Amino acid sequence: MPVLESLYDLIGRLLPFEIMEPLFMRRALVGLLLLTPMTAAAGIQVVTHRMAFFSDAISHSVFTGLALGVLFAVHPHWTLPLFALLVGLGIVAVQRRTGLSADTVIGVFFSAAIAFGLAVISREPGLVRALQRVIYGDILTLTDTDIMATAILLLVLSGFLVFGFNHLLYIGVNLDLAQAHQVRVAAYQYLFAGLLALLVVLSVRAVGMLLVTAMLIVPAAAARNLARSASAMFWWAQIIALTSAVAGLLISSHDAIRTATGATIVLVAAVWFTVTALVSAIRRRCGG
Protein backbone atom coordinates (compact mmCIF):
# COMPACT_ATOMS: atom_id res chain seq x y z
CA MET A 1 0.00 0.00 0.00
CA PRO A 2 1.73 3.22 -1.18
CA VAL A 3 0.31 5.37 1.62
CA LEU A 4 1.58 3.03 4.32
CA GLU A 5 4.95 2.63 2.62
CA SER A 6 5.36 6.41 2.61
CA LEU A 7 4.41 6.51 6.28
CA TYR A 8 6.94 3.82 7.17
CA ASP A 9 9.64 5.73 5.27
CA LEU A 10 8.73 8.92 7.13
CA ILE A 11 9.06 7.15 10.48
CA GLY A 12 12.47 5.85 9.40
CA ARG A 13 13.61 9.42 8.67
CA LEU A 14 12.13 10.89 11.86
CA LEU A 15 13.51 8.07 14.03
CA PRO A 16 16.87 7.18 12.44
CA PHE A 17 17.72 4.61 15.10
CA GLU A 18 19.00 1.12 14.52
CA ILE A 19 16.14 -0.36 16.50
CA MET A 20 13.62 1.19 14.06
CA GLU A 21 15.30 -0.08 10.89
CA PRO A 22 13.24 -3.29 10.52
CA LEU A 23 9.91 -2.73 8.76
CA PHE A 24 8.03 -4.74 11.40
CA MET A 25 9.15 -2.23 14.07
CA ARG A 26 7.86 0.73 12.09
CA ARG A 27 4.64 -1.13 11.36
CA ALA A 28 4.24 -1.94 15.06
CA LEU A 29 4.78 1.71 15.99
CA VAL A 30 2.12 2.85 13.51
CA GLY A 31 -0.26 0.23 14.86
CA LEU A 32 0.26 1.42 18.43
CA LEU A 33 -0.11 5.09 17.47
CA LEU A 34 -3.49 4.21 15.94
CA LEU A 35 -4.63 1.82 18.66
CA THR A 36 -3.71 3.59 21.90
CA PRO A 37 -5.76 6.78 21.33
CA MET A 38 -8.80 4.51 21.04
CA THR A 39 -8.03 2.45 24.13
CA ALA A 40 -7.40 5.65 26.11
CA ALA A 41 -10.68 7.29 25.06
CA ALA A 42 -12.73 4.12 25.39
CA GLY A 43 -11.03 3.32 28.69
CA ILE A 44 -12.48 6.45 30.27
CA GLN A 45 -15.97 5.23 29.42
CA VAL A 46 -15.11 1.70 30.56
CA VAL A 47 -14.05 3.08 33.96
CA THR A 48 -17.09 5.37 34.20
CA HIS A 49 -19.53 2.60 33.20
CA ARG A 50 -17.72 -0.04 35.31
CA MET A 51 -17.28 -2.22 32.22
CA ALA A 52 -13.93 -3.86 32.96
CA PHE A 53 -15.59 -7.26 33.20
CA PHE A 54 -17.29 -6.56 29.84
CA SER A 55 -13.93 -6.15 28.08
CA ASP A 56 -12.72 -9.35 29.75
CA ALA A 57 -15.73 -11.23 28.40
CA ILE A 58 -15.10 -9.93 24.88
CA SER A 59 -11.40 -10.76 24.97
CA HIS A 60 -12.08 -14.31 26.17
CA SER A 61 -14.73 -14.77 23.48
CA VAL A 62 -11.80 -14.77 21.06
CA PHE A 63 -11.49 -18.48 21.90
CA THR A 64 -14.93 -19.08 20.46
CA GLY A 65 -14.34 -16.85 17.45
CA LEU A 66 -11.27 -18.90 16.66
CA ALA A 67 -13.20 -22.14 17.15
CA LEU A 68 -16.02 -20.99 14.86
CA GLY A 69 -13.49 -20.21 12.18
CA VAL A 70 -12.25 -23.79 12.39
CA LEU A 71 -15.75 -25.27 12.40
CA PHE A 72 -16.96 -23.37 9.34
CA ALA A 73 -13.63 -23.08 7.52
CA VAL A 74 -13.77 -19.27 7.66
CA HIS A 75 -10.73 -17.09 8.26
CA PRO A 76 -10.52 -15.88 11.90
CA HIS A 77 -10.21 -12.28 10.65
CA TRP A 78 -13.97 -12.57 10.01
CA THR A 79 -15.15 -14.85 12.80
CA LEU A 80 -13.34 -13.03 15.62
CA PRO A 81 -14.92 -9.57 15.15
CA LEU A 82 -18.32 -11.00 14.21
CA PHE A 83 -18.54 -13.17 17.31
CA ALA A 84 -17.19 -10.35 19.50
CA LEU A 85 -19.95 -8.08 18.15
CA LEU A 86 -22.53 -10.78 18.83
CA VAL A 87 -21.36 -11.16 22.44
CA GLY A 88 -21.12 -7.42 23.08
CA LEU A 89 -24.55 -6.59 21.68
CA GLY A 90 -26.05 -9.70 23.28
CA ILE A 91 -24.86 -8.63 26.72
CA VAL A 92 -26.50 -5.22 26.35
CA ALA A 93 -29.73 -6.71 24.97
CA VAL A 94 -30.12 -9.30 27.74
CA GLN A 95 -29.29 -6.80 30.47
CA ARG A 96 -31.86 -4.31 29.19
CA ARG A 97 -34.59 -6.94 28.85
CA THR A 98 -34.10 -8.96 32.03
CA GLY A 99 -33.20 -6.34 34.60
CA LEU A 100 -30.32 -8.50 35.82
CA SER A 101 -27.15 -6.76 36.97
CA ALA A 102 -24.46 -6.17 34.37
CA ASP A 103 -21.99 -8.44 36.19
CA THR A 104 -24.48 -11.32 36.20
CA VAL A 105 -25.26 -11.07 32.48
CA ILE A 106 -21.61 -10.67 31.55
CA GLY A 107 -20.71 -13.65 33.72
CA VAL A 108 -23.21 -15.86 31.88
CA PHE A 109 -21.94 -14.82 28.45
CA PHE A 110 -18.32 -15.05 29.58
CA SER A 111 -18.76 -18.59 30.88
CA ALA A 112 -20.73 -19.86 27.89
CA ALA A 113 -18.41 -18.32 25.29
CA ILE A 114 -15.16 -19.55 26.77
CA ALA A 115 -16.60 -23.02 27.54
CA PHE A 116 -17.81 -23.47 23.97
CA GLY A 117 -14.53 -22.22 22.54
CA LEU A 118 -12.42 -24.48 24.73
CA ALA A 119 -14.66 -27.46 23.94
CA VAL A 120 -14.09 -27.04 20.22
CA ILE A 121 -10.40 -26.21 20.53
CA SER A 122 -9.80 -29.28 22.70
CA ARG A 123 -10.76 -31.37 19.66
CA GLU A 124 -8.27 -29.54 17.44
CA PRO A 125 -4.69 -30.02 18.72
CA GLY A 126 -3.35 -28.01 15.79
CA LEU A 127 -4.80 -24.82 17.24
CA VAL A 128 -2.34 -24.65 20.15
CA ARG A 129 0.03 -22.31 18.31
CA ALA A 130 -2.80 -20.02 17.26
CA LEU A 131 -4.02 -19.94 20.86
CA GLN A 132 -0.62 -18.84 22.11
CA ARG A 133 -0.73 -15.84 19.79
CA VAL A 134 -4.22 -14.97 21.02
CA ILE A 135 -3.27 -15.31 24.68
CA TYR A 136 0.00 -13.37 24.57
CA GLY A 137 -0.42 -11.19 21.48
CA ASP A 138 2.37 -9.99 19.22
CA ILE A 139 2.36 -6.41 17.97
CA LEU A 140 5.41 -7.19 15.84
CA THR A 141 3.35 -9.45 13.54
CA LEU A 142 0.86 -6.79 12.45
CA THR A 143 0.16 -6.68 8.73
CA ASP A 144 -0.81 -3.76 6.51
CA THR A 145 -4.36 -5.13 6.55
CA ASP A 146 -4.37 -4.91 10.36
CA ILE A 147 -3.10 -1.33 10.15
CA MET A 148 -5.86 -0.32 7.73
CA ALA A 149 -8.54 -2.01 9.86
CA THR A 150 -7.25 -0.16 12.92
CA ALA A 151 -7.25 3.16 11.06
CA ILE A 152 -10.84 2.65 9.91
CA LEU A 153 -11.99 1.81 13.45
CA LEU A 154 -10.12 4.88 14.75
CA LEU A 155 -12.08 7.11 12.36
CA VAL A 156 -15.43 5.51 13.26
CA LEU A 157 -14.83 5.50 17.02
CA SER A 158 -13.50 9.07 16.96
CA GLY A 159 -16.60 10.27 15.13
CA PHE A 160 -18.85 8.47 17.61
CA LEU A 161 -17.04 9.90 20.64
CA VAL A 162 -16.98 13.44 19.24
CA PHE A 163 -20.77 13.44 19.24
CA GLY A 164 -21.42 11.05 22.11
CA PHE A 165 -18.66 11.42 24.71
CA ASN A 166 -20.67 13.60 27.11
CA HIS A 167 -23.85 11.57 26.57
CA LEU A 168 -21.97 8.40 27.46
CA LEU A 169 -20.68 10.08 30.63
CA TYR A 170 -24.27 10.98 31.54
CA ILE A 171 -25.33 7.36 31.08
CA GLY A 172 -22.40 6.06 33.11
CA VAL A 173 -22.80 8.48 36.00
CA ASN A 174 -26.60 8.61 36.29
CA LEU A 175 -28.96 6.73 33.97
CA ASP A 176 -32.02 8.66 35.18
CA LEU A 177 -30.25 11.96 34.56
CA ALA A 178 -29.36 10.84 31.05
CA GLN A 179 -32.98 9.95 30.31
CA ALA A 180 -34.12 13.28 31.77
CA HIS A 181 -31.83 15.02 29.27
CA GLN A 182 -33.47 12.97 26.49
CA VAL A 183 -30.32 11.00 25.73
CA ARG A 184 -31.04 7.98 23.53
CA VAL A 185 -29.68 5.56 26.09
CA ALA A 186 -30.31 2.32 24.20
CA ALA A 187 -28.71 3.57 20.98
CA TYR A 188 -25.59 4.79 22.77
CA GLN A 189 -25.29 1.59 24.80
CA TYR A 190 -25.52 -0.64 21.72
CA LEU A 191 -23.18 1.49 19.63
CA PHE A 192 -20.56 1.77 22.33
CA ALA A 193 -20.72 -1.94 23.14
CA GLY A 194 -20.28 -2.83 19.48
CA LEU A 195 -17.34 -0.47 18.94
CA LEU A 196 -15.72 -1.56 22.19
CA ALA A 197 -16.03 -5.20 21.12
CA LEU A 198 -14.21 -4.47 17.85
CA LEU A 199 -11.56 -2.47 19.69
CA VAL A 200 -10.95 -5.34 22.11
CA VAL A 201 -10.47 -7.77 19.20
CA LEU A 202 -7.86 -5.48 17.61
CA SER A 203 -6.16 -5.00 20.96
CA VAL A 204 -5.91 -8.76 21.47
CA ARG A 205 -3.64 -8.89 18.43
CA ALA A 206 -1.37 -6.26 20.00
CA VAL A 207 -1.16 -7.19 23.68
CA GLY A 208 -2.93 -10.53 23.99
CA MET A 209 -6.14 -11.65 25.62
CA LEU A 210 -4.75 -11.47 29.16
CA LEU A 211 -3.75 -7.79 28.97
CA VAL A 212 -6.51 -6.16 26.94
CA THR A 213 -8.45 -4.97 29.98
CA ALA A 214 -5.28 -3.52 31.49
CA MET A 215 -4.65 -1.52 28.31
CA LEU A 216 -8.12 0.01 28.66
CA ILE A 217 -8.20 0.50 32.41
CA VAL A 218 -4.71 1.51 33.56
CA PRO A 219 -4.24 4.72 31.52
CA ALA A 220 -7.78 5.86 32.36
CA ALA A 221 -7.27 5.11 36.07
CA ALA A 222 -3.94 6.97 36.07
CA ALA A 223 -5.58 9.92 34.31
CA ARG A 224 -8.32 10.04 36.93
CA ASN A 225 -5.64 10.49 39.61
CA LEU A 226 -4.49 13.69 37.92
CA ALA A 227 -7.56 15.17 36.28
CA ARG A 228 -10.19 17.41 37.81
CA SER A 229 -12.55 17.39 34.83
CA ALA A 230 -13.69 14.98 32.13
CA SER A 231 -11.78 16.83 29.40
CA ALA A 232 -8.57 16.82 31.44
CA MET A 233 -9.01 13.11 32.13
CA PHE A 234 -9.34 12.51 28.39
CA TRP A 235 -6.10 14.29 27.51
CA TRP A 236 -4.15 12.79 30.40
CA ALA A 237 -5.31 9.33 29.34
CA GLN A 238 -4.10 10.04 25.79
CA ILE A 239 -0.67 11.14 27.00
CA ILE A 240 -0.27 8.18 29.34
CA ALA A 241 -1.44 5.62 26.77
CA LEU A 242 0.74 6.95 23.94
CA THR A 243 3.91 7.31 26.02
CA SER A 244 3.37 3.87 27.54
CA ALA A 245 2.96 2.32 24.09
CA VAL A 246 6.02 3.94 22.54
CA ALA A 247 8.22 3.38 25.59
CA GLY A 248 7.00 -0.21 25.95
CA LEU A 249 7.78 -0.97 22.30
CA LEU A 250 11.29 0.50 22.48
CA ILE A 251 12.15 -1.04 25.86
CA SER A 252 10.90 -4.50 24.93
CA SER A 253 12.94 -4.48 21.72
CA HIS A 254 16.21 -3.54 23.38
CA ASP A 255 18.83 -6.29 23.12
CA ALA A 256 19.41 -6.33 26.88
CA ILE A 257 15.72 -6.74 27.73
CA ARG A 258 13.75 -8.62 25.03
CA THR A 259 10.46 -8.86 26.92
CA ALA A 260 6.96 -9.28 25.48
CA THR A 261 5.88 -5.95 23.99
CA GLY A 262 2.31 -6.04 25.31
CA ALA A 263 3.41 -6.84 28.83
CA THR A 264 6.05 -4.10 28.75
CA ILE A 265 3.50 -1.51 27.58
CA VAL A 266 1.20 -2.37 30.47
CA LEU A 267 4.10 -2.27 32.95
CA VAL A 268 5.04 1.24 31.80
CA ALA A 269 1.39 2.28 32.21
CA ALA A 270 1.44 0.74 35.70
CA VAL A 271 4.46 2.90 36.55
CA TRP A 272 2.46 5.90 35.35
CA PHE A 273 -0.40 4.85 37.63
CA THR A 274 1.92 4.52 40.62
CA VAL A 275 3.37 7.98 40.07
CA THR A 276 -0.05 9.57 39.58
CA ALA A 277 -1.41 7.84 42.69
CA LEU A 278 1.45 9.35 44.71
CA VAL A 279 0.75 12.78 43.20
CA SER A 280 -2.94 12.43 44.04
CA ALA A 281 -2.14 11.40 47.64
CA ILE A 282 0.22 14.36 48.09
CA ARG A 283 -2.37 16.71 46.61
CA ARG A 284 -5.05 15.50 49.03
CA ARG A 285 -2.68 15.77 51.99
CA CYS A 286 -1.85 19.34 51.04
CA GLY A 287 -5.52 20.16 50.68
CA GLY A 288 -5.30 20.69 46.91
C-alpha positions as CSV (number, residue, x, y, z in Angstrom):
1,M,0.0,0.0,0.0
2,P,1.7,3.2,-1.2
3,V,0.3,5.4,1.6
4,L,1.6,3.0,4.3
5,E,4.9,2.6,2.6
6,S,5.4,6.4,2.6
7,L,4.4,6.5,6.3
8,Y,6.9,3.8,7.2
9,D,9.6,5.7,5.3
10,L,8.7,8.9,7.1
11,I,9.1,7.2,10.5
12,G,12.5,5.9,9.4
13,R,13.6,9.4,8.7
14,L,12.1,10.9,11.9
15,L,13.5,8.1,14.0
16,P,16.9,7.2,12.4
17,F,17.7,4.6,15.1
18,E,19.0,1.1,14.5
19,I,16.1,-0.4,16.5
20,M,13.6,1.2,14.1
21,E,15.3,-0.1,10.9
22,P,13.2,-3.3,10.5
23,L,9.9,-2.7,8.8
24,F,8.0,-4.7,11.4
25,M,9.2,-2.2,14.1
26,R,7.9,0.7,12.1
27,R,4.6,-1.1,11.4
28,A,4.2,-1.9,15.1
29,L,4.8,1.7,16.0
30,V,2.1,2.9,13.5
31,G,-0.3,0.2,14.9
32,L,0.3,1.4,18.4
33,L,-0.1,5.1,17.5
34,L,-3.5,4.2,15.9
35,L,-4.6,1.8,18.7
36,T,-3.7,3.6,21.9
37,P,-5.8,6.8,21.3
38,M,-8.8,4.5,21.0
39,T,-8.0,2.4,24.1
40,A,-7.4,5.6,26.1
41,A,-10.7,7.3,25.1
42,A,-12.7,4.1,25.4
43,G,-11.0,3.3,28.7
44,I,-12.5,6.4,30.3
45,Q,-16.0,5.2,29.4
46,V,-15.1,1.7,30.6
47,V,-14.0,3.1,34.0
48,T,-17.1,5.4,34.2
49,H,-19.5,2.6,33.2
50,R,-17.7,0.0,35.3
51,M,-17.3,-2.2,32.2
52,A,-13.9,-3.9,33.0
53,F,-15.6,-7.3,33.2
54,F,-17.3,-6.6,29.8
55,S,-13.9,-6.1,28.1
56,D,-12.7,-9.3,29.8
57,A,-15.7,-11.2,28.4
58,I,-15.1,-9.9,24.9
59,S,-11.4,-10.8,25.0
60,H,-12.1,-14.3,26.2
61,S,-14.7,-14.8,23.5
62,V,-11.8,-14.8,21.1
63,F,-11.5,-18.5,21.9
64,T,-14.9,-19.1,20.5
65,G,-14.3,-16.9,17.4
66,L,-11.3,-18.9,16.7
67,A,-13.2,-22.1,17.2
68,L,-16.0,-21.0,14.9
69,G,-13.5,-20.2,12.2
70,V,-12.3,-23.8,12.4
71,L,-15.8,-25.3,12.4
72,F,-17.0,-23.4,9.3
73,A,-13.6,-23.1,7.5
74,V,-13.8,-19.3,7.7
75,H,-10.7,-17.1,8.3
76,P,-10.5,-15.9,11.9
77,H,-10.2,-12.3,10.6
78,W,-14.0,-12.6,10.0
79,T,-15.2,-14.9,12.8
80,L,-13.3,-13.0,15.6
81,P,-14.9,-9.6,15.1
82,L,-18.3,-11.0,14.2
83,F,-18.5,-13.2,17.3
84,A,-17.2,-10.3,19.5
85,L,-19.9,-8.1,18.2
86,L,-22.5,-10.8,18.8
87,V,-21.4,-11.2,22.4
88,G,-21.1,-7.4,23.1
89,L,-24.6,-6.6,21.7
90,G,-26.0,-9.7,23.3
91,I,-24.9,-8.6,26.7
92,V,-26.5,-5.2,26.3
93,A,-29.7,-6.7,25.0
94,V,-30.1,-9.3,27.7
95,Q,-29.3,-6.8,30.5
96,R,-31.9,-4.3,29.2
97,R,-34.6,-6.9,28.8
98,T,-34.1,-9.0,32.0
99,G,-33.2,-6.3,34.6
100,L,-30.3,-8.5,35.8
101,S,-27.2,-6.8,37.0
102,A,-24.5,-6.2,34.4
103,D,-22.0,-8.4,36.2
104,T,-24.5,-11.3,36.2
105,V,-25.3,-11.1,32.5
106,I,-21.6,-10.7,31.5
107,G,-20.7,-13.7,33.7
108,V,-23.2,-15.9,31.9
109,F,-21.9,-14.8,28.4
110,F,-18.3,-15.0,29.6
111,S,-18.8,-18.6,30.9
112,A,-20.7,-19.9,27.9
113,A,-18.4,-18.3,25.3
114,I,-15.2,-19.5,26.8
115,A,-16.6,-23.0,27.5
116,F,-17.8,-23.5,24.0
117,G,-14.5,-22.2,22.5
118,L,-12.4,-24.5,24.7
119,A,-14.7,-27.5,23.9
120,V,-14.1,-27.0,20.2
121,I,-10.4,-26.2,20.5
122,S,-9.8,-29.3,22.7
123,R,-10.8,-31.4,19.7
124,E,-8.3,-29.5,17.4
125,P,-4.7,-30.0,18.7
126,G,-3.3,-28.0,15.8
127,L,-4.8,-24.8,17.2
128,V,-2.3,-24.7,20.1
129,R,0.0,-22.3,18.3
130,A,-2.8,-20.0,17.3
131,L,-4.0,-19.9,20.9
132,Q,-0.6,-18.8,22.1
133,R,-0.7,-15.8,19.8
134,V,-4.2,-15.0,21.0
135,I,-3.3,-15.3,24.7
136,Y,0.0,-13.4,24.6
137,G,-0.4,-11.2,21.5
138,D,2.4,-10.0,19.2
139,I,2.4,-6.4,18.0
140,L,5.4,-7.2,15.8
141,T,3.4,-9.5,13.5
142,L,0.9,-6.8,12.4
143,T,0.2,-6.7,8.7
144,D,-0.8,-3.8,6.5
145,T,-4.4,-5.1,6.5
146,D,-4.4,-4.9,10.4
147,I,-3.1,-1.3,10.1
148,M,-5.9,-0.3,7.7
149,A,-8.5,-2.0,9.9
150,T,-7.2,-0.2,12.9
151,A,-7.2,3.2,11.1
152,I,-10.8,2.7,9.9
153,L,-12.0,1.8,13.4
154,L,-10.1,4.9,14.8
155,L,-12.1,7.1,12.4
156,V,-15.4,5.5,13.3
157,L,-14.8,5.5,17.0
158,S,-13.5,9.1,17.0
159,G,-16.6,10.3,15.1
160,F,-18.9,8.5,17.6
161,L,-17.0,9.9,20.6
162,V,-17.0,13.4,19.2
163,F,-20.8,13.4,19.2
164,G,-21.4,11.0,22.1
165,F,-18.7,11.4,24.7
166,N,-20.7,13.6,27.1
167,H,-23.8,11.6,26.6
168,L,-22.0,8.4,27.5
169,L,-20.7,10.1,30.6
170,Y,-24.3,11.0,31.5
171,I,-25.3,7.4,31.1
172,G,-22.4,6.1,33.1
173,V,-22.8,8.5,36.0
174,N,-26.6,8.6,36.3
175,L,-29.0,6.7,34.0
176,D,-32.0,8.7,35.2
177,L,-30.2,12.0,34.6
178,A,-29.4,10.8,31.0
179,Q,-33.0,9.9,30.3
180,A,-34.1,13.3,31.8
181,H,-31.8,15.0,29.3
182,Q,-33.5,13.0,26.5
183,V,-30.3,11.0,25.7
184,R,-31.0,8.0,23.5
185,V,-29.7,5.6,26.1
186,A,-30.3,2.3,24.2
187,A,-28.7,3.6,21.0
188,Y,-25.6,4.8,22.8
189,Q,-25.3,1.6,24.8
190,Y,-25.5,-0.6,21.7
191,L,-23.2,1.5,19.6
192,F,-20.6,1.8,22.3
193,A,-20.7,-1.9,23.1
194,G,-20.3,-2.8,19.5
195,L,-17.3,-0.5,18.9
196,L,-15.7,-1.6,22.2
197,A,-16.0,-5.2,21.1
198,L,-14.2,-4.5,17.8
199,L,-11.6,-2.5,19.7
200,V,-10.9,-5.3,22.1
201,V,-10.5,-7.8,19.2
202,L,-7.9,-5.5,17.6
203,S,-6.2,-5.0,21.0
204,V,-5.9,-8.8,21.5
205,R,-3.6,-8.9,18.4
206,A,-1.4,-6.3,20.0
207,V,-1.2,-7.2,23.7
208,G,-2.9,-10.5,24.0
209,M,-6.1,-11.7,25.6
210,L,-4.8,-11.5,29.2
211,L,-3.7,-7.8,29.0
212,V,-6.5,-6.2,26.9
213,T,-8.5,-5.0,30.0
214,A,-5.3,-3.5,31.5
215,M,-4.7,-1.5,28.3
216,L,-8.1,0.0,28.7
217,I,-8.2,0.5,32.4
218,V,-4.7,1.5,33.6
219,P,-4.2,4.7,31.5
220,A,-7.8,5.9,32.4
221,A,-7.3,5.1,36.1
222,A,-3.9,7.0,36.1
223,A,-5.6,9.9,34.3
224,R,-8.3,10.0,36.9
225,N,-5.6,10.5,39.6
226,L,-4.5,13.7,37.9
227,A,-7.6,15.2,36.3
228,R,-10.2,17.4,37.8
229,S,-12.6,17.4,34.8
230,A,-13.7,15.0,32.1
231,S,-11.8,16.8,29.4
232,A,-8.6,16.8,31.4
233,M,-9.0,13.1,32.1
234,F,-9.3,12.5,28.4
235,W,-6.1,14.3,27.5
236,W,-4.1,12.8,30.4
237,A,-5.3,9.3,29.3
238,Q,-4.1,10.0,25.8
239,I,-0.7,11.1,27.0
240,I,-0.3,8.2,29.3
241,A,-1.4,5.6,26.8
242,L,0.7,6.9,23.9
243,T,3.9,7.3,26.0
244,S,3.4,3.9,27.5
245,A,3.0,2.3,24.1
246,V,6.0,3.9,22.5
247,A,8.2,3.4,25.6
248,G,7.0,-0.2,25.9
249,L,7.8,-1.0,22.3
250,L,11.3,0.5,22.5
251,I,12.2,-1.0,25.9
252,S,10.9,-4.5,24.9
253,S,12.9,-4.5,21.7
254,H,16.2,-3.5,23.4
255,D,18.8,-6.3,23.1
256,A,19.4,-6.3,26.9
257,I,15.7,-6.7,27.7
258,R,13.8,-8.6,25.0
259,T,10.5,-8.9,26.9
260,A,7.0,-9.3,25.5
261,T,5.9,-6.0,24.0
262,G,2.3,-6.0,25.3
263,A,3.4,-6.8,28.8
264,T,6.0,-4.1,28.8
265,I,3.5,-1.5,27.6
266,V,1.2,-2.4,30.5
267,L,4.1,-2.3,33.0
268,V,5.0,1.2,31.8
269,A,1.4,2.3,32.2
270,A,1.4,0.7,35.7
271,V,4.5,2.9,36.5
272,W,2.5,5.9,35.3
273,F,-0.4,4.9,37.6
274,T,1.9,4.5,40.6
275,V,3.4,8.0,40.1
276,T,-0.1,9.6,39.6
277,A,-1.4,7.8,42.7
278,L,1.4,9.3,44.7
279,V,0.8,12.8,43.2
280,S,-2.9,12.4,44.0
281,A,-2.1,11.4,47.6
282,I,0.2,14.4,48.1
283,R,-2.4,16.7,46.6
284,R,-5.1,15.5,49.0
285,R,-2.7,15.8,52.0
286,C,-1.9,19.3,51.0
287,G,-5.5,20.2,50.7
288,G,-5.3,20.7,46.9
